[in-house]
Amino acid sequence: MTATDPARTKPSIVRVVGASLVGTTVEWYDFFLYGVAASVVFGDLFFPKGEQLTGTLLSFATFAVGFFARPIGGVVFGHFGDRLGRKNLLVLSLLMMGVATFAIGLLPTYAQVGALAPILLTVLRLIQGFALGGEWGGAVLIVSEHGDPARRGFWASWPQAGAPAGQLIANGVLAGLAAFQSEAAFDSWGWRIPFLLSAVLVLVGLWVRLKIEESPVFKEAREKQEPTDRMPLIEVLTRYPREVLTAMGARMAENVSYYIFTIVIATYAKEHLGLGKSFALNAVLIAAAIHFCAIPLWGALSDRIGRKPVYLIGAVGVGVWAFVFIALVDTKNFGLATLAVTVGLILHGAMYGPQASFFTELFGTRVRYSGVSVGYQLASIIAGGLAPFIAVALLKAYDSGYAISVYVAVCAAISILAVTLYSETRERDLTAL
């Protein structure tokens, strides 16, 4: 039977999608948990006491460090994923992420060990970033390379839904703790609980992932192709430079807007508007649930009208909505703030939904893991990794949220240009690449 034989595709794709979704949910839970904690507690706990926004900036600097490790993880995992297969590398990335996150929950604070505290925090953040750098490419590829080509956008969007699912769980746990604990108890020890709980989630994710099969497209390509000593990364950079740049440009609006809408809002609400921790956490909690549902719908739409039109709806949308977003949050009305985040994430989903299939279709099978990982993760450094830091710096410099809106709009313009200049990929045959 071929890789796309209907007799094996349907039951296989359901299992693979489930395993990828569970795994990406766990990994994004771990990764976003750090981001939320960085915005509300890490500045006080792991850095010297000083002006409030300065501590938050230092906290976000360690958040950005994880993004610098992601391309390295993407290169290493991509190299072995293209040589050995997708499945084993996915298991390893999940295990690394879980161990690092659990260890963060055990860290001593600055008051206890001084400068060693932020050093240990940074090291564990680097491990998180390295692991996530290898996670995304493998998760979306193993789904894309299993499923029916006619519904590739829909099936491949499900691992993407792991991001809001992880965000939903992370924010839900933190919001619940903040609601039932005093401020002092949460800052003292309550924040550690979600990090320690990741151990349970990782065990579940590992159990599910170990049951899936290797990608049939990869196995077929490995049987047909002659072994080569050429590194996949070198082949990506020499054969697919335009595709790497397209992926990087496309990610700018998607990555930056997501962290503004889900993480920076916590700092903005707390430090600029003087609102409590639960205000932003609860708004994101509600919006993440809708975001989770929207992503597969956008992915399915990309199967009908193409990746480019759907992606451009999202890029143009977030560029405009960024200004409405600030205006609504500035009202300090919870309902309007929730609307601001919800619409922002729905528009973000128009990019994130088709992104997995779009990037998969850019590269050939022999170097696909390396290609999608490098393009995706290199953009993470200048986009998502720096987004919270740049946004808080702009807020500090201009004392206005609209400076952040301009930043999002500029990133949206870059993505619009990158996607517009590349051809539609929906009809590409992965087995022929």
Protein Blocks (a to p, Z undefined) as FASTA:
>chain_A
ZZklmklmmmmmmmmmmmmmmmmmmmmmmmmmmmmmmmmmmmmmmgccddfklmmmmmmm
mmmmmmmmmmmmmmmmmmmmmmnojklmmmmmmmmmmmmmmmmmmpccfklnommlmmmm
mmmmmmmmmmmmmmmmmmmmmmmmmmcfklmmmmmmmmmmmmmmmmmmmmmmmmmmmmmp
cfklmmmmmmmmmmmmmmmmmmmmmmmmmmpccdfklmmmmmmpccdfbdfklmmmmmmm
mmmmmmmmmmmmmmmmmmmmmmmmmmmmmmmnopafklmmmmmmmmmmmmmmmmmmmmmm
mmmnojklmmmmmmmmmmmmmmmmmmmmmnopaklmmmmmmmmmmmmmmmmmmmmmmmmm
mpcfklmmmmmmmmmmmmmmmmmmmmmmmmmmmmmmnopaklmmmmmmmmmmmmmmmmmm
pccfklpcfklZZ
